[in-house]
Amino acid sequence: MIETRSPLTPAREKSLARLKRIEGQVRGIGRMLEDDRYCIDVLTQLSAVKSALAAVEGEILRDHAGHCVAHAIESGDAVAQKAKMDELIGLLAKHYRL
């Protein structure tokens, strides 16, 4: 059986484009290390990558809350609602070390 994918949402397309740019940034940092560039310049670029990844993370989190969590809430299914909220709280607790 051939598996077909549903088209990406605009938010996912935006995140994917950002990740491709970040991938290029990371390769650039590798070249900086190979070229023995100044440490502060490398650290500055690493900081930029971390910020860019945080932006993608935030976009995906917003997308999840806006679609997956909202769908569980709208469904009226208390079990699905609790599962999605537990999942979201677990992620945030892990991320923020709560």
N, C-alpha and C positions, 0 to 999 in steps of 0.2 A: 504494500500500500504506500502511495506517495503522500507524504505529509506536506500540506500547504500552510504557509504562514499568513496570518492576517496582516494587512498593511500597518506600518508603524504609525502611531499617533504623532501629531506635530511635536508634542513634548519629547517623545522618544527620538524623533529625527533630530531635534535640536540637541539633545544630550549626546547622541551618536556623533554628530558633527563636532561638538565640543571635545569629545573623547579623542577623535582623530587629530584635532589640533594639539591636544595634550600629548598624544603619542609622539607627534613631531617635536614638541618641546623636550620631551624626555630623551629622544634620540639626540637632540641638540646638546643637552647636558652631557651625554656620553661623549660626544665629540669634544666638548669643552674639557673634559677630564683627559681625553687622549691628547689634546693639544696643550695640556698642563697650564690651563688658564688660571687666573687669579682666584683664590678660594672664595673671596667675597662675591665675585661675579657668579660663581657656581651656586653659592648659597642663595643669592638673590633669585636665580632662575628656579632653584628648588622650591623656594617660597612661592613663586608665581605658579608653579605646577600644583602645589598643595592648595592654593586658593582656587585655582581652576577646578580641581577635583571636588572641593567643597561646594562650588557652585553647581556642578553636575549632581552631586549628592542631594543638594537642596531641591533641585528641579525634580529629580526622581521621587523624592519624599513628598513634594507637593502633588505630583501626579498620582502617587499611591493614595494619598489622603483624599484627593479630589475624585478619584474613580473607585478604587477598591474599597476603601473604608466607607465612602459615601454610598456605594452600592449595597454594602452590608447593612447600613443604617436604613436605607430606603426599603430593603427587603422585608423589614419587620421581623426577621429571624433572629431571635435573641442569642442563639448559639453562634451564628455567624458573626453577629455584632461583637460578642465577647471575644471570639477568636481573633478577629481583626484588630480589636483594641489591645488585646494581650500581645499580639504580634508587634504592633506599633510601639507599645510601651517597652517590650523586650528589646527592640532595636534601639530605642532612645536610651534605655538604661545601659546597654552595652556600649553605645557610642559615647555617652557622657559619663560612664562609669558610676551610675547611680546605684 
